C-alpha cells in the first residue's frame, strides 16, 4: 500500500511542529497518569505515604489493571496545595 503525500500549508506545518517541540506539562509533571512511585518522587515523600493518602481519600486515584493505581497530575497538584508532606527545599 502506498502513502499519499500531500503538501503542507504554512499554517499546519507551524502548528504541528510547535506542538511536537514542547511536550505538555502540568506544573512540572508530565501530562499523563503517574504511578505512586513517580508521585512520591515528585512530592518528596515515601511511596507508602502516597498509598496511605489515597486509601484515606486525600488523593484521588484511578484503578489501572488489577493491583495498580495511577494518579492524574491535576490531583497531585491539588493534594500538594492542601498540605501534602513535601520535602523541605
Residue pairs with C-beta under 8 A, 6 or more apart in sequence:
8 16
23 30
23 31
24 30
24 31
25 31
26 73
26 74
26 77
27 73
27 77
28 42
29 42
29 73
29 76
29 77
30 73
31 73
32 73
33 62
33 64
33 70
33 71
33 72
34 42
34 70
34 71
34 72
34 73
34 76
35 68
35 69
35 70
35 71
36 47
36 50
36 51
36 69
36 71
37 47
39 50
39 59
39 71
39 76
40 46
40 47
40 49
40 50
42 76
43 49
43 50
43 76
43 79
43 80
43 84
43 85
43 86
43 87
44 86
44 87
45 84
45 85
45 86
45 87
49 85
50 59
50 71
51 69
53 59
53 79
53 84
54 60
54 61
54 69
54 71
58 79
58 82
58 84
59 71
59 75
59 76
59 79
59 84
60 71
60 72
60 75
61 69
61 70
61 71
61 75
62 69
62 70
62 71
62 72
63 69
64 70
80 86
